Amino acid sequence: MSESNAVLIGKKPVMNYVLACITLFHGGAKEVSIKARGRSIGRAVDVAEVVRRKFLPDVKVKKIGIGTDQVEAREEGSQPTNVSTVEITLER
Amino acid sequence: MSESNAVLIGKKPVMNYVLACITLFHGGAKEVSIKARGRSIGRAVDVAEVVRRKFLPDVKVKKIGIGTDQVEAREEGSQPTNVSTVEITLER
């Protein structure tokens, strides 16, 4: 899948990311990948559900994957920490 | 799938739910379903990742589903709200 069709979920309101997804689909994308980690994971699910149920009923969830990223510690000498990740692939 | 092999994720520490999953697998379960909604969704992913990576490497993610529940409004007369849900099925 092309990485350019990825929407990275951060701390903005859900609707911002919903709009990003819709814009990609309207631009001709067949697949859009919603990626999040840590505390944004719940928001990624919200985005996928709103896109699918409210705006683009022909869009389906193709695949959902979970994983773990290792994040460098902010302070020197401390251990890297693990953060969970999710990737939800929507397909039209 | 038998509903008795479900672990419902709430607001307790991740390790509580990890232990619940491990106990079910040790009790002979072939599948354990981790369910969460709203703000607990991120924690559900954490639980699945910790079970799989730290404790039971032979456990795989079989399926992940997302959905939306309608929740009754707390105050009379107000609209019901939607909450996202996730179900992660682990298989050994």
Backbone of each chain as ProteinMPNN parsed JSONL, in Angstrom:
{"seq_chain_A": "MSESNAVLIGKKPVMNYVLACITLFHGGAKEVSIKARGRSIGRAVDVAEVVRRKFLPDVKVKKIGIGTDQVEAREEGSQPTNVSTVEITLER", "coords_chain_A": {"N_chain_A": [[0.822, -1.208, 0.0], [0.425, 2.266, -0.708], [2.233, 4.655, 1.101], [1.41, 7.233, 1.12], [-1.267, 7.403, 1.455], [-1.857, 7.457, 4.148], [-3.226, 8.329, 7.297], [-2.217, 9.984, 10.046], [-2.947, 9.735, 13.398], [-3.298, 12.171, 15.847], [-3.539, 14.494, 18.505], [-5.628, 16.127, 17.852], [-9.098, 17.22, 17.262], [-11.503, 14.603, 16.523], [-12.946, 15.036, 14.136], [-11.211, 16.452, 12.431], [-9.452, 14.48, 11.478], [-11.233, 12.754, 10.316], [-12.118, 14.274, 8.182], [-9.715, 14.426, 6.76], [-9.46, 11.764, 5.915], [-11.75, 11.492, 4.295], [-11.185, 13.35, 2.323], [-8.977, 12.123, 1.102], [-10.19, 9.786, 0.065], [-12.024, 10.991, -1.686], [-10.245, 12.059, -3.436], [-9.574, 9.925, -4.929], [-8.387, 7.745, -3.75], [-8.167, 4.269, -3.062], [-7.698, 2.923, -0.836], [-7.293, 3.779, 2.566], [-5.15, 4.342, 5.233], [-5.314, 4.347, 8.662], [-3.41, 5.455, 11.229], [-2.209, 5.082, 14.548], [-0.851, 5.677, 17.838], [-0.36, 4.723, 21.282], [-2.108, 6.851, 23.448], [-3.737, 7.826, 21.461], [-5.044, 5.804, 20.211], [-7.706, 5.06, 20.724], [-9.002, 7.22, 19.543], [-8.387, 6.769, 16.856], [-10.009, 4.59, 16.263], [-12.488, 5.808, 16.615], [-12.383, 7.648, 14.452], [-12.337, 5.918, 12.206], [-14.854, 4.701, 12.514], [-16.647, 6.873, 12.327], [-16.141, 7.835, 9.727], [-16.995, 5.644, 8.205], [-19.643, 5.128, 9.059], [-21.048, 7.556, 9.058], [-20.335, 9.106, 6.849], [-19.196, 7.802, 4.502], [-20.673, 5.245, 3.446], [-20.018, 3.161, 1.783], [-17.512, 2.422, 2.362], [-15.348, 0.026, 3.742], [-13.96, -1.762, 6.558], [-10.88, -2.995, 5.993], [-8.653, -4.219, 7.119], [-7.222, -4.662, 10.356], [-4.506, -3.954, 12.303], [-2.382, -4.605, 15.114], [0.358, -3.496, 17.153], [3.646, -3.02, 18.6], [5.665, -0.293, 19.414], [9.016, 0.652, 20.089], [10.033, 3.222, 22.132], [12.386, 5.774, 22.366], [13.864, 6.722, 25.42], [13.253, 9.805, 27.092], [14.989, 10.991, 28.895], [18.485, 10.814, 29.369], [20.065, 7.687, 29.814], [17.902, 6.361, 30.929], [15.524, 3.642, 30.516], [14.295, 2.543, 27.281], [10.822, 2.859, 26.399], [7.814, 0.937, 25.816], [5.254, 1.329, 23.4], [1.92, 0.903, 22.425], [0.584, 0.27, 19.148], [-1.699, 0.976, 16.454], [-3.153, 0.096, 13.33], [-5.522, 0.885, 11.069], [-6.966, -0.168, 8.201], [-8.879, 1.228, 5.753], [-11.133, 0.579, 3.099], [-12.493, 1.16, -0.092]], "CA_chain_A": [[0.0, 0.0, 0.0], [1.182, 3.51, -0.741], [2.272, 5.35, 2.386], [0.825, 8.57, 1.021], [-2.66, 7.341, 1.873], [-1.943, 7.228, 5.583], [-3.623, 9.44, 8.155], [-1.635, 9.75, 11.37], [-3.833, 10.317, 14.399], [-2.661, 12.843, 16.974], [-4.413, 14.941, 19.584], [-6.671, 17.057, 17.372], [-10.453, 16.634, 17.314], [-11.768, 13.49, 15.618], [-13.429, 15.487, 12.825], [-10.082, 16.823, 11.578], [-8.914, 13.282, 10.832], [-12.31, 12.249, 9.461], [-12.035, 15.079, 6.96], [-8.508, 14.011, 6.028], [-9.769, 10.488, 5.267], [-12.735, 11.725, 3.239], [-10.471, 14.04, 1.252], [-8.174, 11.123, 0.384], [-11.091, 8.944, -0.731], [-12.559, 11.804, -2.781], [-9.149, 12.251, -4.375], [-9.4, 8.726, -5.732], [-7.738, 6.648, -3.026], [-8.965, 3.054, -2.862], [-7.417, 2.501, 0.546], [-6.718, 4.776, 3.462], [-4.656, 3.682, 6.425], [-5.374, 5.225, 9.839], [-2.379, 4.958, 12.153], [-2.158, 5.785, 15.828], [-0.205, 4.945, 18.91], [-0.596, 5.175, 22.655], [-3.417, 7.38, 23.826], [-4.548, 8.2, 20.299], [-5.607, 4.604, 19.598], [-9.168, 5.155, 20.786], [-9.424, 8.211, 18.558], [-8.287, 6.149, 15.537], [-11.226, 3.791, 16.097], [-13.565, 6.789, 16.405], [-12.273, 8.185, 13.096], [-12.77, 4.88, 11.266], [-16.286, 4.49, 12.669], [-17.39, 8.039, 11.832], [-16.006, 7.838, 8.262], [-17.733, 4.518, 7.677], [-21.064, 5.151, 9.392], [-21.724, 8.835, 8.83], [-19.994, 9.817, 5.621], [-18.941, 6.968, 3.33], [-21.176, 3.91, 3.806], [-19.436, 2.123, 0.923], [-16.161, 2.117, 2.854], [-15.301, -1.111, 4.672], [-12.697, -2.003, 7.247], [-10.217, -4.106, 5.307], [-7.707, -4.903, 8.005], [-6.778, -3.934, 11.534], [-3.32, -4.568, 12.88], [-1.833, -3.964, 16.306], [1.779, -3.756, 17.317], [4.329, -2.296, 19.674], [6.858, 0.473, 19.041], [9.885, 1.009, 21.197], [10.273, 4.66, 22.092], [13.578, 6.209, 23.086], [13.598, 7.462, 26.649], [13.563, 11.233, 26.954], [16.175, 11.317, 29.676], [19.623, 9.944, 29.112], [20.323, 6.651, 30.811], [16.715, 5.583, 31.299], [15.166, 2.583, 29.571], [13.248, 2.853, 26.295], [9.522, 2.324, 26.798], [7.013, 0.391, 24.731], [3.959, 1.957, 23.186], [1.103, 0.119, 21.5], [0.21, 0.956, 17.919], [-2.784, 0.363, 15.704], [-3.302, 0.556, 11.955], [-6.823, 0.474, 10.546], [-7.013, 0.073, 6.774], [-10.218, 1.339, 5.175], [-11.129, 0.269, 1.675], [-13.796, 1.547, -0.673]], "C_chain_A": [[0.852, 1.252, 0.0], [1.089, 4.237, 0.593], [1.587, 6.706, 2.33], [-0.646, 8.58, 1.413], [-2.807, 7.035, 3.357], [-2.377, 8.502, 6.299], [-3.101, 9.122, 9.56], [-2.461, 10.482, 12.416], [-3.031, 10.909, 15.551], [-3.712, 13.293, 17.961], [-5.49, 15.925, 19.146], [-8.055, 16.417, 17.46], [-10.651, 15.58, 16.228], [-12.125, 13.975, 14.209], [-12.306, 15.919, 11.882], [-9.578, 15.618, 10.788], [-9.958, 12.637, 9.922], [-12.26, 12.968, 8.118], [-10.828, 14.682, 6.115], [-8.772, 12.715, 5.269], [-10.701, 10.698, 4.068], [-12.071, 12.392, 2.038], [-9.638, 13.055, 0.44], [-9.065, 10.246, -0.494], [-11.654, 9.734, -1.918], [-11.5, 12.087, -3.835], [-8.818, 10.998, -5.16], [-8.728, 7.568, -5.02], [-8.691, 5.464, -2.876], [-8.821, 2.564, -1.425], [-6.858, 3.673, 1.336], [-6.361, 4.074, 4.768], [-4.624, 4.683, 7.583], [-4.415, 4.666, 10.882], [-2.359, 5.77, 13.437], [-1.304, 5.0, 16.796], [-0.53, 5.544, 20.269], [-2.008, 5.67, 22.863], [-4.303, 7.763, 22.651], [-5.268, 7.009, 19.684], [-7.139, 4.64, 19.611], [-9.716, 6.117, 19.743], [-9.374, 7.634, 17.138], [-9.533, 5.314, 15.25], [-12.433, 4.719, 15.856], [-13.559, 7.302, 14.96], [-12.797, 7.172, 12.088], [-14.288, 4.71, 11.319], [-17.1, 5.655, 12.107], [-17.329, 8.089, 10.304], [-16.988, 6.83, 7.654], [-19.246, 4.671, 7.893], [-21.765, 6.446, 9.015], [-21.496, 9.388, 7.438], [-19.871, 8.924, 4.395], [-19.367, 5.528, 3.617], [-20.595, 2.791, 2.937], [-18.014, 1.755, 1.352], [-16.239, 0.99, 3.885], [-13.96, -1.132, 5.406], [-12.041, -3.211, 6.596], [-9.366, -4.911, 6.277], [-7.427, -4.033, 9.21], [-5.579, -4.671, 12.097], [-2.906, -3.841, 14.142], [-0.367, -4.332, 16.436], [2.348, -2.96, 18.478], [5.532, -1.562, 19.092], [7.7, 0.695, 20.284], [10.252, 2.485, 21.067], [11.49, 4.989, 22.94], [13.185, 6.973, 24.345], [13.992, 8.925, 26.462], [14.823, 11.616, 27.719], [17.287, 10.322, 29.371], [19.744, 8.892, 30.201], [19.104, 5.855, 31.206], [16.331, 4.633, 30.164], [14.187, 3.09, 28.504], [11.928, 2.227, 26.76], [8.788, 1.804, 25.565], [5.7, 1.142, 24.611], [3.192, 1.131, 22.146], [0.734, 0.953, 20.281], [-0.974, 0.242, 17.276], [-2.782, 0.93, 14.293], [-4.601, -0.015, 11.406], [-6.858, 0.824, 9.063], [-8.454, 0.076, 6.295], [-10.12, 1.174, 3.674], [-12.499, 0.631, 1.12], [-14.083, 0.669, -1.871]], "O_chain_A": [[1.899, 1.289, 0.647], [0.002, 4.411, 1.145], [1.225, 7.267, 3.364], [-1.213, 9.641, 1.675], [-3.788, 6.416, 3.769], [-1.952, 9.604, 5.952], [-3.489, 8.128, 10.175], [-2.653, 11.696, 12.333], [-2.193, 10.237, 16.152], [-4.67, 12.568, 18.231], [-6.188, 16.495, 19.985], [-8.173, 15.216, 17.702], [-10.048, 15.651, 15.157], [-11.673, 13.408, 13.215], [-12.43, 15.771, 10.666], [-9.31, 15.714, 9.59], [-9.623, 12.049, 8.894], [-12.348, 12.346, 7.059], [-10.92, 14.613, 4.889], [-8.361, 12.573, 4.117], [-10.476, 10.163, 2.982], [-12.352, 12.052, 0.889], [-9.598, 13.147, -0.787], [-8.742, 9.991, -1.654], [-11.748, 9.207, -3.027], [-11.825, 12.328, -4.998], [-7.89, 10.996, -5.969], [-8.518, 6.514, -5.619], [-9.877, 5.642, -2.598], [-9.696, 1.89, -0.882], [-6.053, 4.455, 0.831], [-7.156, 3.319, 5.328], [-3.987, 5.733, 7.492], [-4.586, 3.544, 11.359], [-2.479, 6.995, 13.413], [-1.06, 3.809, 16.605], [-0.919, 6.706, 20.385], [-2.979, 5.003, 22.504], [-5.498, 8.0, 22.829], [-6.029, 7.179, 18.73], [-7.783, 4.291, 18.622], [-10.758, 5.868, 19.136], [-10.218, 7.968, 16.307], [-10.051, 5.324, 14.133], [-13.28, 4.446, 15.006], [-14.609, 7.381, 14.322], [-13.601, 7.511, 11.219], [-14.935, 4.59, 10.279], [-18.136, 5.439, 11.478], [-18.339, 8.354, 9.652], [-17.712, 7.141, 6.709], [-20.034, 4.371, 6.996], [-22.951, 6.435, 8.687], [-22.366, 10.069, 6.895], [-20.401, 9.268, 3.339], [-18.542, 4.691, 3.984], [-20.667, 1.618, 3.302], [-17.393, 0.872, 0.761], [-17.085, 1.004, 4.779], [-12.964, -0.588, 4.929], [-12.579, -4.317, 6.64], [-9.369, -6.142, 6.248], [-7.397, -2.807, 9.105], [-5.637, -5.877, 12.338], [-3.052, -2.623, 14.246], [0.088, -5.343, 15.903], [1.62, -2.315, 19.233], [6.326, -2.15, 18.358], [7.18, 0.899, 21.381], [10.72, 2.933, 20.02], [11.61, 4.543, 24.081], [12.26, 7.785, 24.317], [14.952, 9.234, 25.755], [15.617, 12.441, 27.268], [17.039, 9.138, 29.146], [19.545, 9.185, 31.379], [19.242, 4.768, 31.767], [16.752, 4.797, 29.019], [13.356, 3.955, 28.778], [11.924, 1.195, 27.43], [9.096, 2.176, 24.433], [5.109, 1.541, 25.614], [3.746, 0.719, 21.127], [0.59, 2.173, 20.362], [-1.217, -0.939, 17.524], [-2.451, 2.097, 14.082], [-4.765, -1.229, 11.29], [-6.786, 2.0, 8.707], [-9.164, -0.923, 6.407], [-9.138, 1.583, 3.055], [-13.525, 0.435, 1.772], [-15.124, 0.819, -2.511]]}, "seq_chain_B": "MSESNAVLIGKKPVMNYVLACITLFHGGAKEVSIKARGRSIGRAVDVAEVVRRKFLPDVKVKKIGIGTDQVEAREEGSQPTNVSTVEITLER", "coords_chain_B": {"N_chain_B": [[-18.131, -18.28, 19.338], [-17.492, -18.912, 22.753], [-18.919, -16.863, 25.203], [-17.884, -16.841, 27.705], [-15.185, -16.707, 27.628], [-14.389, -14.064, 27.522], [-12.704, -11.012, 28.171], [-13.378, -8.129, 29.763], [-12.417, -4.852, 29.333], [-11.69, -2.356, 31.634], [-11.067, 0.35, 33.806], [-8.919, -0.408, 35.305], [-5.416, -1.215, 36.156], [-3.295, -2.234, 33.404], [-2.017, -4.707, 33.828], [-3.759, -6.22, 35.433], [-5.733, -7.098, 33.64], [-4.188, -8.465, 31.832], [-3.355, -10.6, 33.396], [-5.843, -11.828, 33.773], [-6.369, -12.745, 31.178], [-4.216, -14.541, 30.804], [-4.785, -16.405, 32.774], [-7.166, -17.49, 31.78], [-6.221, -18.708, 29.412], [-4.429, -20.534, 30.524], [-6.259, -22.092, 31.795], [-7.193, -23.637, 29.798], [-8.463, -22.456, 27.664], [-8.915, -21.882, 24.179], [-9.31, -19.659, 22.773], [-9.374, -16.208, 23.536], [-11.259, -13.366, 24.139], [-10.836, -9.959, 23.983], [-12.442, -7.218, 25.123], [-13.433, -3.824, 24.704], [-14.491, -0.419, 25.245], [-14.783, 3.015, 24.182], [-12.74, 5.118, 26.083], [-11.191, 3.042, 27.016], [-10.138, 1.621, 24.963], [-7.512, 1.877, 23.995], [-6.163, 0.696, 26.098], [-6.99, -1.94, 25.814], [-5.581, -2.748, 23.552], [-2.995, -2.536, 24.569], [-3.126, -4.625, 26.491], [-3.468, -6.916, 24.866], [-1.041, -6.841, 23.455], [0.891, -7.096, 25.489], [0.273, -9.618, 26.594], [0.825, -11.262, 24.414], [3.481, -10.661, 23.694], [5.079, -10.663, 25.996], [4.333, -12.766, 27.683], [2.918, -15.074, 26.571], [4.095, -16.321, 23.952], [3.152, -18.007, 21.994], [0.659, -17.25, 21.433], [-1.586, -15.811, 19.141], [-2.884, -12.95, 17.347], [-6.082, -13.321, 16.363], [-8.308, -12.066, 15.273], [-9.507, -8.747, 14.789], [-12.017, -6.579, 15.629], [-13.966, -3.639, 15.018], [-16.463, -1.342, 16.223], [-19.586, 0.374, 16.9], [-21.314, 1.444, 19.737], [-24.529, 2.413, 20.881], [-25.167, 4.623, 23.419], [-27.301, 5.141, 26.12], [-28.455, 8.33, 27.035], [-27.487, 10.066, 29.991], [-28.984, 12.038, 31.241], [-32.439, 12.752, 31.285], [-34.236, 13.209, 28.263], [-32.083, 14.103, 26.745], [-29.997, 13.401, 23.857], [-29.088, 10.061, 22.823], [-25.679, 8.917, 22.928], [-22.878, 8.021, 20.82], [-20.482, 5.43, 21.13], [-17.267, 4.186, 20.493], [-16.233, 0.8, 19.911], [-14.116, -2.046, 20.568], [-12.966, -5.292, 19.72], [-10.719, -7.703, 20.416], [-9.573, -10.716, 19.374], [-7.768, -13.251, 20.73], [-5.763, -16.091, 20.028], [-4.645, -19.356, 20.652]], "CA_chain_B": [[-17.199, -18.323, 20.464], [-18.13, -18.836, 24.064], [-18.804, -15.554, 25.849], [-17.194, -16.96, 28.983], [-13.77, -16.404, 27.441], [-14.206, -12.648, 27.236], [-12.16, -10.148, 29.21], [-13.873, -6.773, 29.528], [-11.408, -3.909, 29.802], [-12.187, -1.153, 32.296], [-10.078, 1.38, 34.14], [-7.847, -0.921, 36.176], [-4.119, -1.297, 35.472], [-3.187, -3.203, 32.309], [-1.596, -6.039, 34.303], [-4.923, -6.97, 35.92], [-6.408, -7.743, 32.517], [-3.214, -9.419, 31.288], [-3.465, -11.783, 34.255], [-7.124, -12.486, 33.475], [-6.2, -13.468, 29.905], [-3.299, -15.669, 31.006], [-5.526, -17.392, 33.565], [-8.096, -18.18, 30.87], [-5.451, -19.602, 28.541], [-3.917, -21.646, 31.338], [-7.406, -22.947, 32.118], [-7.526, -24.466, 28.651], [-9.145, -21.717, 26.586], [-8.194, -21.786, 22.908], [-9.507, -18.281, 22.323], [-9.806, -15.232, 24.531], [-11.712, -12.164, 23.471], [-10.622, -8.764, 24.802], [-13.432, -6.233, 24.676], [-13.343, -2.516, 25.351], [-15.103, 0.674, 24.505], [-14.423, 4.38, 24.56], [-11.364, 5.415, 26.497], [-10.438, 1.84, 27.382], [-9.718, 0.919, 23.745], [-6.046, 1.841, 23.973], [-5.726, -0.285, 27.089], [-7.227, -3.278, 25.254], [-4.44, -3.038, 22.668], [-1.864, -2.797, 25.474], [-3.299, -5.946, 27.093], [-3.184, -7.924, 23.841], [0.384, -6.817, 23.126], [1.68, -7.608, 26.618], [0.028, -11.065, 26.665], [1.433, -11.905, 23.262], [4.919, -10.43, 23.584], [5.831, -10.894, 27.22], [3.959, -13.945, 28.468], [2.515, -16.255, 25.807], [4.517, -16.054, 22.568], [2.437, -18.856, 21.048], [-0.666, -16.67, 21.211], [-1.646, -14.923, 17.971], [-4.106, -12.172, 17.17], [-6.882, -14.001, 15.352], [-9.235, -11.144, 14.623], [-9.808, -7.51, 15.509], [-13.199, -5.926, 15.074], [-14.367, -2.382, 15.647], [-17.879, -1.072, 16.062], [-20.129, 1.523, 17.621], [-22.476, 1.196, 20.597], [-25.276, 3.6, 21.258], [-25.297, 4.657, 24.87], [-28.397, 5.971, 26.622], [-28.043, 9.566, 27.7], [-27.693, 10.006, 31.435], [-30.093, 12.924, 31.613], [-33.661, 12.55, 30.503], [-34.5, 14.181, 27.208], [-30.952, 14.362, 25.855], [-29.789, 12.393, 22.82], [-28.093, 9.018, 23.099], [-24.402, 9.194, 22.274], [-22.201, 6.856, 20.26], [-19.156, 5.144, 21.667], [-16.581, 3.17, 19.692], [-15.903, -0.432, 20.621], [-13.134, -2.898, 19.912], [-12.882, -6.66, 20.229], [-9.501, -8.348, 19.931], [-9.627, -12.138, 19.682], [-6.464, -13.92, 20.769], [-5.903, -17.522, 19.784], [-3.37, -20.016, 20.972]], "C_chain_B": [[-17.935, -18.192, 21.783], [-17.858, -17.485, 24.717], [-17.998, -15.632, 27.147], [-15.703, -16.684, 28.856], [-13.527, -14.951, 27.071], [-13.619, -11.931, 28.446], [-12.591, -8.721, 28.881], [-12.916, -5.764, 30.158], [-12.075, -2.67, 30.408], [-11.028, -0.233, 32.629], [-8.967, 0.887, 35.064], [-6.516, -0.979, 35.427], [-4.085, -2.437, 34.454], [-2.9, -4.617, 32.829], [-2.756, -6.868, 34.858], [-5.576, -7.758, 34.79], [-5.491, -8.76, 31.838], [-3.305, -10.734, 32.067], [-4.751, -12.552, 33.988], [-7.016, -13.304, 32.192], [-5.34, -14.712, 30.101], [-4.002, -16.784, 31.776], [-6.478, -18.182, 32.681], [-7.343, -19.156, 29.962], [-4.911, -20.8, 29.326], [-5.023, -22.606, 31.737], [-7.886, -23.759, 30.929], [-8.226, -23.746, 27.514], [-8.28, -21.695, 25.331], [-8.267, -20.363, 22.362], [-9.91, -17.41, 23.503], [-10.117, -13.929, 23.802], [-11.591, -10.972, 24.417], [-11.54, -7.665, 24.279], [-13.293, -4.928, 25.434], [-14.168, -1.517, 24.576], [-14.635, 2.013, 25.031], [-12.961, 4.499, 24.942], [-10.55, 4.188, 26.859], [-9.859, 1.116, 26.165], [-8.199, 0.801, 23.666], [-5.506, 0.798, 24.938], [-5.929, -1.714, 26.589], [-6.069, -3.693, 24.348], [-3.202, -3.327, 23.515], [-1.939, -4.217, 26.042], [-2.927, -7.033, 26.081], [-1.692, -7.997, 23.546], [1.241, -7.392, 24.254], [1.509, -9.13, 26.74], [0.871, -11.786, 25.63], [2.964, -11.801, 23.296], [5.69, -10.827, 24.832], [5.555, -12.258, 27.843], [3.672, -15.198, 27.637], [2.845, -16.057, 24.318], [3.789, -16.92, 21.539], [1.02, -18.335, 20.771], [-0.602, -15.689, 20.037], [-2.922, -14.087, 18.024], [-4.896, -12.82, 16.042], [-7.717, -12.996, 14.565], [-9.354, -9.891, 15.464], [-11.019, -6.877, 14.839], [-13.458, -4.615, 15.778], [-15.844, -2.148, 15.383], [-18.293, 0.147, 16.864], [-21.308, 1.062, 18.467], [-23.214, 2.498, 20.828], [-25.52, 3.549, 22.758], [-26.42, 5.608, 25.251], [-27.843, 7.218, 27.302], [-28.346, 9.462, 29.189], [-28.866, 10.873, 31.877], [-31.29, 12.652, 30.719], [-33.769, 13.618, 29.419], [-33.327, 14.461, 26.307], [-30.734, 13.163, 24.924], [-28.861, 11.279, 23.301], [-26.796, 9.336, 22.362], [-23.799, 7.893, 21.755], [-20.85, 6.674, 20.918], [-18.54, 4.015, 20.829], [-16.245, 1.959, 20.547], [-14.819, -1.191, 19.85], [-13.196, -4.286, 20.535], [-11.675, -7.325, 19.589], [-9.56, -9.816, 20.347], [-8.227, -12.732, 19.595], [-6.691, -15.424, 20.676], [-4.555, -18.173, 20.074], [-3.214, -21.259, 20.129]], "O_chain_B": [[-18.899, -17.434, 21.894], [-16.718, -17.026, 24.776], [-17.491, -14.621, 27.631], [-15.027, -16.452, 29.858], [-12.558, -14.642, 26.377], [-13.986, -12.203, 29.589], [-12.215, -8.175, 27.844], [-12.64, -5.814, 31.357], [-12.912, -2.025, 29.775], [-10.113, -0.059, 31.824], [-8.163, 1.683, 35.55], [-6.483, -0.814, 34.208], [-4.751, -3.459, 34.617], [-3.463, -5.596, 32.338], [-2.734, -8.095, 34.762], [-5.928, -8.927, 34.953], [-5.952, -9.784, 31.333], [-3.33, -11.821, 31.489], [-4.752, -13.783, 33.977], [-7.515, -14.427, 32.125], [-5.682, -15.797, 29.63], [-3.833, -17.963, 31.467], [-6.588, -19.401, 32.813], [-7.777, -20.291, 29.768], [-4.937, -21.934, 28.846], [-4.773, -23.785, 31.987], [-8.871, -24.49, 31.03], [-8.55, -24.364, 26.499], [-7.065, -21.512, 25.406], [-7.407, -19.925, 21.598], [-10.69, -17.826, 24.36], [-9.344, -13.46, 22.966], [-12.164, -10.968, 25.507], [-11.423, -7.24, 23.129], [-13.067, -4.916, 26.644], [-14.504, -1.729, 23.411], [-14.158, 2.132, 26.159], [-12.069, 4.044, 24.226], [-9.33, 4.281, 26.996], [-9.166, 0.109, 26.317], [-7.669, -0.252, 23.311], [-4.53, 0.107, 24.648], [-5.133, -2.6, 26.902], [-5.632, -4.844, 24.373], [-2.445, -4.251, 23.217], [-0.935, -4.929, 26.073], [-2.17, -7.952, 26.393], [-1.137, -9.087, 23.403], [2.213, -8.101, 23.992], [2.484, -9.847, 26.962], [1.538, -12.778, 25.922], [3.657, -12.761, 22.958], [6.832, -11.278, 24.739], [6.441, -12.845, 28.464], [4.148, -16.28, 27.981], [1.981, -15.674, 23.529], [3.803, -16.611, 20.348], [0.282, -18.912, 19.973], [0.301, -14.857, 19.947], [-3.906, -14.466, 18.659], [-4.437, -12.864, 14.9], [-7.813, -13.074, 13.34], [-9.309, -9.947, 16.693], [-11.034, -6.669, 13.626], [-13.21, -4.479, 16.976], [-16.408, -2.691, 14.433], [-17.46, 0.854, 17.43], [-22.199, 0.369, 17.973], [-22.601, 3.558, 20.955], [-26.017, 2.556, 23.289], [-26.484, 6.738, 24.767], [-26.872, 7.148, 28.055], [-29.334, 8.85, 29.594], [-29.637, 10.501, 32.762], [-31.143, 12.356, 29.533], [-33.433, 14.781, 29.64], [-33.509, 14.996, 25.213], [-31.225, 12.064, 25.177], [-27.953, 11.524, 24.095], [-26.816, 9.952, 21.297], [-24.165, 6.804, 22.197], [-20.159, 7.645, 21.226], [-19.201, 3.029, 20.503], [-16.005, 2.076, 21.749], [-14.636, -0.999, 18.648], [-13.45, -4.431, 21.731], [-11.616, -7.491, 18.371], [-9.594, -10.124, 21.539], [-7.589, -12.72, 18.542], [-7.682, -15.952, 21.18], [-3.492, -17.624, 19.785], [-2.209, -21.961, 20.244]]}, "name": "protein", "num_of_chains": 2, "seq": "MSESNAVLIGKKPVMNYVLACITLFHGGAKEVSIKARGRSIGRAVDVAEVVRRKFLPDVKVKKIGIGTDQVEAREEGSQPTNVSTVEITLERMSESNAVLIGKKPVMNYVLACITLFHGGAKEVSIKARGRSIGRAVDVAEVVRRKFLPDVKVKKIGIGTDQVEAREEGSQPTNVSTVEITLER"}
